[in-house]
Amino acid sequence: MHMRLILLRHGKALERSEWDGADADRPLTKDGADQITRVCKALRDLIRADALWSSPWARARSTAELASSVWKLPLREVEWLAGEAMAADERIALLPTDADVVLVGHEPDLGLLAGALLGGTALQLKKAGVAILDGKPAPGEMRLIGLLTPKIVLELAQ
């Protein structure tokens, strides 16, 4: 039961004040989509995964579609990655134990999940940020390989 888990926060989306529809339908901005594409291309050689799981919310789903295309990973939508109230331990129980996956979702959920897996406090992922964890998918049983902001990823790729 050893896995690599990559957490990818959705890209920049329209602000709530700029959007009249449901929060779940808030789309990525053009800059957000462009940044996600650049980040994914820069990380292409570092991403080792079997599948990509995404929140069904529009901004995460669009992020996941871009990442799936660049990283050539099958995409699956999973409801529990949406920003609904669910404890980190409940999310951990839903992780695969036989595959390396990329999870595309939202804050604070991804950061809380990472914190629980690492046995410490929550991480904070910036929009288009990435956390890479490795180990057994159980509370306190994973280690942090990297926590990367989009700015760092793009600077390293130059």
DRENPA-3360 file (N, C-alpha, C; in nm, 2 decimals, always signed):
BEGIN
1 = MHMRLILL = +0.08/-0.12/+0.00/+0.00/+0.00/+0.00/+0.09/+0.13/+0.00 ~ +0.16/+0.14/-0.10/+0.25/+0.26/-0.12/+0.20/+0.33/-0.24 ~ +0.19/+0.46/-0.23/+0.15/+0.54/-0.34/+0.21/+0.68/-0.35 ~ +0.20/+0.74/-0.47/+0.24/+0.88/-0.48/+0.11/+0.95/-0.51 ~ +0.09/+1.06/-0.43/-0.04/+1.13/-0.44/+0.00/+1.28/-0.48 ~ -0.06/+1.33/-0.58/-0.03/+1.46/-0.63/-0.16/+1.54/-0.61 ~ -0.15/+1.65/-0.54/-0.27/+1.74/-0.52/-0.25/+1.87/-0.60 ~ -0.35/+1.90/-0.68/-0.34/+2.01/-0.77/-0.46/+2.10/-0.74;
9 = RHGKALER = -0.44/+2.22/-0.69/-0.55/+2.31/-0.67/-0.59/+2.38/-0.80 ~ -0.72/+2.40/-0.82/-0.77/+2.46/-0.94/-0.70/+2.59/-0.97 ~ -0.70/+2.64/-1.09/-0.65/+2.77/-1.13/-0.73/+2.88/-1.09 ~ -0.69/+3.00/-1.12/-0.76/+3.12/-1.09/-0.90/+3.12/-1.16 ~ -1.00/+3.15/-1.08/-1.14/+3.15/-1.13/-1.19/+3.29/-1.11 ~ -1.31/+3.32/-1.17/-1.38/+3.44/-1.15/-1.40/+3.46/-1.00 ~ -1.39/+3.58/-0.95/-1.42/+3.60/-0.81/-1.57/+3.59/-0.79 ~ -1.61/+3.55/-0.66/-1.75/+3.54/-0.63/-1.83/+3.66/-0.66;
17 = SEWDGADA = -1.77/+3.78/-0.64/-1.83/+3.91/-0.66/-1.86/+3.93/-0.81 ~ -1.78/+3.86/-0.90/-1.80/+3.88/-1.04/-1.89/+3.77/-1.11 ~ -1.95/+3.69/-1.02/-2.02/+3.57/-1.07/-2.16/+3.57/-1.01 ~ -2.26/+3.56/-1.09/-2.40/+3.56/-1.04/-2.45/+3.42/-1.02 ~ -2.39/+3.32/-1.08/-2.44/+3.18/-1.07/-2.40/+3.11/-0.94 ~ -2.42/+2.98/-0.94/-2.38/+2.90/-0.83/-2.23/+2.89/-0.82 ~ -2.18/+2.88/-0.70/-2.04/+2.88/-0.68/-1.97/+2.76/-0.75 ~ -2.04/+2.65/-0.75/-1.99/+2.53/-0.82/-1.97/+2.55/-0.97;
25 = DRPLTKDG = -2.04/+2.65/-1.03/-2.03/+2.68/-1.17/-1.93/+2.79/-1.21 ~ -1.86/+2.84/-1.11/-1.77/+2.95/-1.13/-1.65/+2.90/-1.22 ~ -1.63/+2.96/-1.34/-1.53/+2.92/-1.43/-1.39/+2.97/-1.40 ~ -1.29/+2.90/-1.46/-1.16/+2.96/-1.46/-1.16/+3.09/-1.55 ~ -1.06/+3.18/-1.51/-1.04/+3.29/-1.60/-0.95/+3.25/-1.71 ~ -0.93/+3.33/-1.81/-0.84/+3.29/-1.92/-0.70/+3.29/-1.87 ~ -0.66/+3.38/-1.78/-0.53/+3.38/-1.72/-0.51/+3.25/-1.63 ~ -0.62/+3.21/-1.56/-0.61/+3.09/-1.48/-0.59/+2.97/-1.57;
33 = ADQITRVC = -0.66/+2.96/-1.68/-0.64/+2.84/-1.77/-0.50/+2.84/-1.83 ~ -0.45/+2.96/-1.87/-0.32/+2.97/-1.93/-0.21/+2.93/-1.82 ~ -0.23/+2.98/-1.70/-0.13/+2.94/-1.60/-0.13/+2.79/-1.57 ~ -0.25/+2.73/-1.56/-0.26/+2.59/-1.54/-0.18/+2.51/-1.65 ~ -0.21/+2.55/-1.77/-0.14/+2.48/-1.88/+0.01/+2.50/-1.87 ~ +0.06/+2.61/-1.84/+0.20/+2.63/-1.83/+0.26/+2.55/-1.71 ~ +0.19/+2.55/-1.60/+0.24/+2.47/-1.48/+0.24/+2.32/-1.52 ~ +0.14/+2.28/-1.58/+0.13/+2.13/-1.62/+0.24/+2.09/-1.71;
41 = KALRDLIR = +0.26/+2.18/-1.81/+0.37/+2.15/-1.91/+0.51/+2.15/-1.84 ~ +0.53/+2.24/-1.75/+0.66/+2.25/-1.67/+0.68/+2.13/-1.59 ~ +0.57/+2.07/-1.53/+0.58/+1.95/-1.44/+0.57/+1.82/-1.52 ~ +0.55/+1.82/-1.65/+0.52/+1.70/-1.72/+0.61/+1.58/-1.69 ~ +0.74/+1.61/-1.68/+0.84/+1.50/-1.65/+0.84/+1.46/-1.50 ~ +0.78/+1.53/-1.42/+0.78/+1.50/-1.27/+0.65/+1.43/-1.23 ~ +0.55/+1.43/-1.31/+0.42/+1.38/-1.27/+0.42/+1.23/-1.30 ~ +0.42/+1.15/-1.20/+0.41/+1.00/-1.21/+0.27/+0.96/-1.15;
49 = ADALWSSP = +0.18/+0.93/-1.24/+0.04/+0.89/-1.19/-0.02/+0.80/-1.29 ~ -0.12/+0.73/-1.24/-0.20/+0.64/-1.32/-0.33/+0.70/-1.36 ~ -0.38/+0.80/-1.29/-0.51/+0.86/-1.32/-0.52/+1.00/-1.25 ~ -0.62/+1.07/-1.30/-0.65/+1.20/-1.24/-0.79/+1.20/-1.20 ~ -0.82/+1.24/-1.07/-0.95/+1.25/-1.02/-0.98/+1.40/-0.99 ~ -1.10/+1.44/-1.03/-1.14/+1.58/-1.02/-1.27/+1.60/-0.95 ~ -1.27/+1.72/-0.88/-1.40/+1.77/-0.83/-1.48/+1.80/-0.95 ~ -1.62/+1.78/-0.94/-1.70/+1.82/-1.05/-1.73/+1.97/-1.07;
57 = WARARSTA = -1.69/+2.05/-0.97/-1.71/+2.19/-0.99/-1.63/+2.25/-1.11 ~ -1.69/+2.34/-1.17/-1.64/+2.39/-1.30/-1.49/+2.43/-1.31 ~ -1.45/+2.51/-1.21/-1.31/+2.55/-1.21/-1.21/+2.44/-1.19 ~ -1.25/+2.34/-1.11/-1.16/+2.22/-1.09/-1.17/+2.13/-1.21 ~ -1.29/+2.11/-1.26/-1.31/+2.02/-1.38/-1.23/+2.08/-1.50 ~ -1.23/+2.21/-1.52/-1.15/+2.27/-1.63/-1.00/+2.25/-1.61 ~ -0.96/+2.27/-1.49/-0.82/+2.25/-1.45/-0.78/+2.11/-1.48 ~ -0.86/+2.01/-1.44/-0.84/+1.87/-1.45/-0.83/+1.83/-1.60;
65 = ELASSVWK = -0.92/+1.89/-1.68/-0.92/+1.86/-1.83/-0.79/+1.91/-1.89 ~ -0.74/+2.02/-1.85/-0.61/+2.07/-1.90/-0.50/+1.98/-1.86 ~ -0.49/+1.95/-1.73/-0.39/+1.86/-1.67/-0.39/+1.72/-1.74 ~ -0.51/+1.67/-1.75/-0.53/+1.54/-1.81/-0.47/+1.53/-1.96 ~ -0.50/+1.64/-2.03/-0.45/+1.65/-2.17/-0.30/+1.66/-2.17 ~ -0.24/+1.74/-2.09/-0.09/+1.76/-2.09/-0.02/+1.63/-2.04 ~ -0.08/+1.58/-1.93/-0.01/+1.46/-1.86/-0.05/+1.33/-1.92 ~ -0.15/+1.33/-2.01/-0.20/+1.20/-2.08/-0.25/+1.10/-1.97;
73 = LPLREVEW = -0.34/+1.15/-1.88/-0.39/+1.07/-1.78/-0.54/+1.06/-1.80 ~ -0.60/+0.94/-1.77/-0.75/+0.93/-1.77/-0.81/+1.01/-1.66 ~ -0.92/+1.07/-1.69/-0.99/+1.17/-1.59/-1.11/+1.10/-1.54 ~ -1.13/+1.11/-1.41/-1.25/+1.06/-1.34/-1.30/+1.17/-1.25 ~ -1.43/+1.20/-1.26/-1.49/+1.30/-1.17/-1.54/+1.23/-1.04 ~ -1.50/+1.28/-0.93/-1.54/+1.23/-0.80/-1.61/+1.34/-0.71 ~ -1.73/+1.31/-0.67/-1.81/+1.41/-0.59/-1.74/+1.45/-0.46 ~ -1.67/+1.36/-0.40/-1.61/+1.40/-0.27/-1.49/+1.50/-0.27;
81 = LAGEAMAA = -1.45/+1.53/-0.40/-1.35/+1.63/-0.41/-1.41/+1.77/-0.42 ~ -1.54/+1.78/-0.43/-1.61/+1.91/-0.44/-1.59/+1.97/-0.30 ~ -1.61/+2.10/-0.29/-1.59/+2.17/-0.16/-1.70/+2.15/-0.06 ~ -1.75/+2.03/-0.05/-1.85/+2.00/+0.05/-1.79/+1.96/+0.18 ~ -1.86/+1.97/+0.29/-1.81/+1.93/+0.42/-1.79/+1.78/+0.43 ~ -1.66/+1.74/+0.44/-1.63/+1.60/+0.47/-1.50/+1.60/+0.54 ~ -1.49/+1.52/+0.64/-1.36/+1.52/+0.72/-1.25/+1.46/+0.64 ~ -1.13/+1.50/+0.67/-1.01/+1.45/+0.60/-1.00/+1.30/+0.61;
89 = DERIALLP = -1.03/+1.24/+0.73/-1.02/+1.10/+0.74/-1.12/+1.02/+0.65 ~ -1.23/+1.08/+0.63/-1.33/+1.02/+0.54/-1.28/+1.03/+0.39 ~ -1.21/+1.13/+0.36/-1.15/+1.14/+0.22/-1.04/+1.04/+0.21 ~ -0.96/+1.03/+0.31/-0.84/+0.93/+0.31/-0.90/+0.79/+0.28 ~ -1.01/+0.76/+0.34/-1.06/+0.62/+0.32/-1.11/+0.60/+0.18 ~ -1.13/+0.70/+0.10/-1.17/+0.69/-0.04/-1.06/+0.69/-0.14 ~ -0.93/+0.71/-0.09/-0.82/+0.71/-0.18/-0.79/+0.57/-0.22 ~ -0.74/+0.55/-0.35/-0.70/+0.42/-0.39/-0.57/+0.37/-0.32;
97 = TDADVVLV = -0.56/+0.24/-0.30/-0.44/+0.19/-0.24/-0.35/+0.12/-0.34 ~ -0.39/+0.11/-0.46/-0.32/+0.04/-0.56/-0.28/+0.12/-0.69 ~ -0.29/+0.26/-0.68/-0.26/+0.34/-0.79/-0.21/+0.48/-0.74 ~ -0.13/+0.54/-0.83/-0.08/+0.68/-0.80/-0.18/+0.77/-0.87 ~ -0.23/+0.87/-0.80/-0.33/+0.96/-0.85/-0.30/+1.10/-0.83 ~ -0.36/+1.18/-0.92/-0.36/+1.33/-0.91/-0.50/+1.36/-0.86 ~ -0.51/+1.44/-0.76/-0.64/+1.49/-0.72/-0.65/+1.64/-0.75 ~ -0.75/+1.68/-0.82/-0.77/+1.82/-0.85/-0.90/+1.87/-0.77;
105 = GHEPDLGL = -0.87/+1.97/-0.69/-0.98/+2.02/-0.60/-0.96/+2.16/-0.55 ~ -1.00/+2.18/-0.43/-1.02/+2.31/-0.37/-0.95/+2.32/-0.24 ~ -0.93/+2.45/-0.20/-0.89/+2.48/-0.06/-1.01/+2.52/+0.02 ~ -1.02/+2.48/+0.15/-0.91/+2.43/+0.23/-0.91/+2.27/+0.23 ~ -0.99/+2.21/+0.15/-1.01/+2.06/+0.15/-0.87/+1.99/+0.12 ~ -0.81/+2.03/+0.01/-0.68/+1.96/-0.03/-0.57/+1.98/+0.08 ~ -0.56/+2.10/+0.13/-0.47/+2.13/+0.24/-0.49/+2.05/+0.36 ~ -0.62/+2.04/+0.40/-0.66/+1.96/+0.52/-0.63/+1.81/+0.50;
113 = LAGALLGG = -0.65/+1.76/+0.37/-0.63/+1.62/+0.34/-0.47/+1.60/+0.35 ~ -0.39/+1.68/+0.29/-0.25/+1.67/+0.30/-0.20/+1.67/+0.44 ~ -0.25/+1.76/+0.52/-0.21/+1.77/+0.66/-0.24/+1.64/+0.74 ~ -0.36/+1.58/+0.71/-0.39/+1.46/+0.78/-0.30/+1.34/+0.73 ~ -0.27/+1.34/+0.61/-0.19/+1.23/+0.55/-0.04/+1.24/+0.60 ~ +0.00/+1.37/+0.63/+0.13/+1.40/+0.68/+0.14/+1.39/+0.83 ~ +0.03/+1.38/+0.90/+0.03/+1.38/+1.04/+0.06/+1.51/+1.11 ~ +0.02/+1.62/+1.04/+0.05/+1.75/+1.10/-0.06/+1.85/+1.07;
121 = TALQLKKA = -0.02/+1.97/+1.06/-0.12/+2.08/+1.03/-0.15/+2.08/+0.88 ~ -0.25/+2.15/+0.84/-0.29/+2.16/+0.70/-0.19/+2.24/+0.62 ~ -0.17/+2.20/+0.50/-0.09/+2.27/+0.41/-0.18/+2.38/+0.34 ~ -0.12/+2.48/+0.28/-0.19/+2.57/+0.20/-0.15/+2.57/+0.06 ~ -0.23/+2.53/-0.03/-0.20/+2.53/-0.17/-0.25/+2.65/-0.24 ~ -0.16/+2.72/-0.31/-0.20/+2.84/-0.39/-0.28/+2.79/-0.51 ~ -0.36/+2.88/-0.57/-0.43/+2.84/-0.69/-0.32/+2.80/-0.79 ~ -0.35/+2.69/-0.86/-0.25/+2.62/-0.95/-0.13/+2.57/-0.88;
129 = GVAILDGK = -0.13/+2.56/-0.75/-0.03/+2.50/-0.67/-0.03/+2.35/-0.67 ~ +0.08/+2.29/-0.64/+0.09/+2.14/-0.64/+0.16/+2.09/-0.51 ~ +0.11/+1.99/-0.45/+0.17/+1.92/-0.34/+0.19/+1.77/-0.39 ~ +0.31/+1.72/-0.36/+0.34/+1.58/-0.40/+0.38/+1.51/-0.27 ~ +0.30/+1.40/-0.25/+0.32/+1.32/-0.13/+0.35/+1.18/-0.17 ~ +0.41/+1.10/-0.08/+0.45/+0.97/-0.11/+0.44/+0.89/+0.02 ~ +0.39/+0.76/+0.01/+0.39/+0.67/+0.12/+0.26/+0.59/+0.13 ~ +0.22/+0.55/+0.25/+0.10/+0.47/+0.27/-0.02/+0.57/+0.28;
137 = PAPGEMRL = -0.13/+0.55/+0.20/-0.24/+0.65/+0.21/-0.32/+0.63/+0.34 ~ -0.26/+0.67/+0.45/-0.33/+0.66/+0.58/-0.28/+0.78/+0.67 ~ -0.36/+0.82/+0.77/-0.32/+0.93/+0.85/-0.18/+0.92/+0.91 ~ -0.10/+1.03/+0.88/+0.03/+1.03/+0.93/+0.13/+0.94/+0.86 ~ +0.09/+0.87/+0.76/+0.18/+0.77/+0.69/+0.24/+0.82/+0.56 ~ +0.22/+0.94/+0.52/+0.28/+0.99/+0.40/+0.39/+1.10/+0.43 ~ +0.48/+1.12/+0.33/+0.58/+1.23/+0.35/+0.56/+1.32/+0.23 ~ +0.60/+1.45/+0.26/+0.59/+1.55/+0.16/+0.72/+1.55/+0.08;
145 = IGLLTPKI = +0.70/+1.53/-0.06/+0.81/+1.54/-0.15/+0.83/+1.68/-0.19 ~ +0.72/+1.76/-0.22/+0.73/+1.89/-0.26/+0.60/+1.97/-0.25 ~ +0.61/+2.10/-0.22/+0.49/+2.19/-0.21/+0.54/+2.31/-0.30 ~ +0.47/+2.31/-0.42/+0.52/+2.41/-0.52/+0.41/+2.51/-0.55 ~ +0.44/+2.63/-0.55/+0.35/+2.74/-0.60/+0.37/+2.75/-0.75 ~ +0.27/+2.80/-0.82/+0.29/+2.81/-0.96/+0.41/+2.90/-1.00 ~ +0.43/+3.00/-0.92/+0.55/+3.09/-0.94/+0.68/+3.01/-0.94 ~ +0.70/+2.93/-0.84/+0.82/+2.85/-0.83/+0.83/+2.75/-0.95;
153 = VLELAQ = +0.72/+2.68/-0.98/+0.72/+2.59/-1.09/+0.77/+2.66/-1.22 ~ +0.71/+2.77/-1.25/+0.74/+2.84/-1.37/+0.88/+2.90/-1.37 ~ +0.93/+2.94/-1.26/+1.07/+2.99/-1.25/+1.17/+2.88/-1.27 ~ +1.14/+2.76/-1.21/+1.23/+2.65/-1.23/+1.23/+2.59/-1.37 ~ +1.12/+2.62/-1.44/+1.11/+2.56/-1.58/+1.18/+2.65/-1.68 ~ +1.22/+2.77/-1.64/+1.29/+2.86/-1.74/+1.43/+2.81/-1.78;
% end
